[in-house]
């Protein structure tokens, strides 16, 4: 157990400081799952502490801590779904040949900055919404770049294919989300205006 913990944080440091080299060393899906769960612990604890001190009503603190910790740990599920979406797209358009485990491992390791520094975004949100948004964009761009390198190295494809593999499903997902949000808004506004 100690080795998993130690190795996870050593690899996280490599992903932050030397991402192009680190993405060449990505391990199998089991290692990626363990890595995600281990590095999610620290942000989960930090988010819980932030929630504890920022919620003014004492009776709401336990629920706030529960949601902040749970949200951090649920990121794991989002990585799984995102990997499935990207992998399905890649297989459909013959951008990749390897199986899902390679896509999941690439995206799991590429999400290192978002997991490790996402709690800091919550802290910045307390100071200014603008700092929160700017830091969120920086994290998103950083993760996007790491996803390109990781997918390129895991699937042995060139960077252009990796960009398409990440960017096009993200655009499709954004369009679907906007359409669903618009439909939901129409139904909700119809309920409240009648």
C-alpha positions in Angstrom: 0.0 0.0 0.0 2.8 2.4 0.9 4.5 1.8 -2.4 1.3 2.6 -4.3 0.9 5.8 -2.4 4.6 6.8 -2.8 4.7 5.9 -6.5 1.4 7.7 -7.2 2.7 11.0 -5.9 6.1 10.6 -7.6 4.3 10.0 -10.9 2.0 13.0 -10.2 5.0 15.1 -9.8 6.4 13.8 -13.1 3.1 14.5 -14.8 3.2 18.1 -13.6 6.9 18.8 -14.2 7.8 16.5 -17.1 4.5 15.6 -18.9 5.9 14.5 -22.2 8.2 12.0 -20.6 5.7 10.9 -18.0 3.0 10.1 -20.6 5.4 7.6 -22.2 5.4 5.7 -18.9 1.7 5.3 -18.4 0.7 1.9 -17.0 -2.3 -0.3 -17.4 -5.9 0.4 -16.3 -5.4 -1.1 -12.8 -2.5 1.3 -12.2 -4.6 4.2 -13.5 -7.5 3.4 -11.2 -5.3 3.1 -8.2 -3.5 6.3 -9.2 -6.8 8.2 -9.6 -8.1 7.1 -6.3 -4.9 7.9 -4.4 -4.3 11.4 -5.8 -8.0 12.2 -5.3 -7.7 11.8 -1.6 -5.7 15.0 -0.9 -8.0 17.3 -2.9 -11.0 15.6 -1.3 -9.6 16.4 2.2 -8.7 20.0 1.2 -12.2 20.6 -0.3 -13.7 19.3 2.9 -11.6 21.6 5.0 -12.5 24.6 2.7 -16.2 23.7 3.0 -16.0 23.4 6.7 -14.6 26.9 7.1 -16.6 28.6 4.4 -20.1 27.4 5.4 -21.4 29.8 8.1 -24.3 27.7 9.3 -22.9 25.0 11.6 -25.8 22.6 10.9 -25.0 22.6 7.2 -21.2 21.9 7.5 -21.4 18.1 7.5 -23.6 18.1 4.4 -21.2 20.6 2.7 -18.2 18.5 3.6 -19.9 15.4 2.3 -20.7 17.0 -1.0 -17.3 18.5 -1.5 -15.5 15.2 -0.7 -18.0 13.2 -2.8 -17.7 15.5 -5.8 -13.9 15.2 -5.8 -14.1 11.4 -5.7 -16.8 11.2 -8.3 -14.4 12.8 -10.8 -13.3 9.2 -11.3 -16.6 8.4 -12.8 -16.4 11.4 -15.1 -13.0 10.2 -16.4 -14.5 6.7 -17.1 -17.4 8.2 -19.0 -15.2 10.7 -20.9 -12.8 7.9 -21.8 -15.7 5.8 -23.1 -17.0 8.7 -25.2 -13.6 9.5 -26.6 -12.8 5.9 -27.2 -16.1 5.2 -29.0 -15.5 8.2 -31.2 -11.9 7.1 -31.9 -13.0 3.6 -32.8 -16.0 4.9 -34.9 -13.7 7.0 -37.1 -10.7 4.6 -37.0 -8.5 7.1 -35.2 -7.3 4.4 -32.7 -6.8 0.7 -32.7 -6.0 -0.2 -29.1 -8.7 -1.0 -26.5 -10.5 1.1 -24.0 -8.0 0.5 -21.2 -5.4 2.6 -23.0 -7.8 5.5 -23.5 -8.9 5.3 -19.8 -5.3 5.2 -18.6 -4.3 8.1 -20.8 -7.2 10.3 -19.6 -6.8 9.3 -16.0 -3.2 10.3 -15.9 -3.8 13.4 -18.0 -6.3 14.6 -15.4 -3.6 15.0 -12.8 -3.6 18.9 -12.8 -7.4 19.1 -12.5 -7.4 16.7 -9.6 -4.5 18.0 -7.7 -5.2 21.8 -8.2 -9.0 21.8 -8.5 -9.4 22.5 -4.8 -7.4 25.7 -5.3 -10.0 26.8 -7.8 -12.7 26.5 -5.1 -10.5 28.7 -2.9 -10.1 31.3 -5.6 -13.8 31.4 -6.1 -14.1 32.7 -2.6 -11.9 35.7 -3.5 -13.2 36.5 -7.0 -15.3 34.7 -9.6 -12.9 36.0 -12.3 -9.9 34.3 -10.6 -12.0 31.1 -10.4 -12.9 31.2 -14.1 -9.3 32.1 -15.2 -7.8 29.3 -13.1 -10.4 26.9 -14.4 -9.5 27.8 -18.0 -5.8 27.3 -17.3 -6.5 23.9 -15.8 -8.7 22.9 -18.7 -6.0 23.9 -21.3 -3.4 22.1 -19.3 -5.4 18.9 -19.1 -6.3 19.2 -22.8 -2.6 19.3 -23.7 -1.8 16.4 -21.4 -4.6 14.4 -23.0 -3.1 14.9 -26.4 0.3 13.7 -25.3 -1.1 10.8 -23.3 -3.4 9.6 -26.0 -0.7 10.0 -28.6 1.7 8.0 -26.6 -0.7 5.3 -25.4 -2.3 4.7 -28.8 0.9 5.3 -30.8 -0.8 7.9 -33.0 0.4 11.3 -34.1 -0.5 14.5 -32.2 -3.0 15.7 -35.0 -5.0 12.5 -34.5 -4.9 12.9 -30.8 -6.1 16.5 -31.1 -9.1 15.3 -33.2 -9.7 12.5 -30.7 -10.1 15.0 -27.9 -11.4 18.1 -29.5 -14.3 16.7 -31.7 -16.0 14.7 -29.0 -15.6 17.7 -26.6 -17.4 19.9 -29.2 -20.1 17.3 -29.8 -20.6 16.9 -26.0 -20.8 20.7 -25.6 -23.4 21.1 -28.4 -25.5 18.2 -26.9 -25.2 19.8 -23.4 -26.3 23.3 -24.8 -29.2 21.7 -26.6 -30.4 19.8 -23.6 -30.0 22.9 -21.4 -32.0 24.9 -23.8 -34.8 22.3 -23.9 -34.8 22.1 -20.1 -34.9 25.9 -19.9 -37.9 26.0 -22.2 -39.8 23.4 -20.1 -38.9 25.0 -16.8 -39.7 28.5 -18.0 -43.1 27.3 -19.3 -43.9 25.8 -15.9 -43.2 29.1 -14.1 -44.8 31.4 -16.6 -48.1 29.6 -16.8 
